Amino acid sequence: MIFLIESNAISYCPICGESLIYRDSCERGMLLEGRERRRFLIRRLKCSKCGKLHRELPDFLAPFKQYATEIISGVLDGIVQPEDEDSVDHPCEKTMSCWHHWLMADQLRIDGYLKSIGYCLLGFSEELLNSGMSLLTELRSSIPEWLETILRFIYNSGGFLVSV
């Protein structure tokens, strides 16, 4: 079974800000607990100005990751660990380790994006920009959907995270 994912919202290019036009769709797989695999039909949109292609991902899919964001954030938050008896159906220990390295490697980049977006769009003060405060740490401790939130902010504003 393939699930169709589409949005009625008008999408804009994170590179140049022009409107995106539907081009075609492609399949995207996602692993769930119990190694269950779901397939989704994701829309690919093309920028009417710069010609870049963008995939319209729902919040539960992370760019360049096979597992649902809920599972990834569970591992990163220490809720799911390799030695847990009930984590047999979860990602292998190596995958979990890679996710931890991925977050550590991108921590400064994520904080930079969050501060920049907060300053430009939300009116955060320059004092916050220059502080050593980690917005990533604040988000992680305050909302359960922290990973979905930061990925949406970063990728929708034209940013990216480095894969490990």
Secondary structure, 3 states (H helix, E strand, C coil): CEEEECCCCCCECCCCCCEEEEEEEEEEEEECHHHCEEEEEEEEEEECCCCCEEECCCCCECCCCCEEHHHHHHHHCCCCCCCCHHHCCCCCHHHHHHHHHHHHHHHHHHHHHHHHHHHHHHCCCHHHHHCCCCHHHHHHHHCCCHHHHHHHHHHHCCCCCCCC
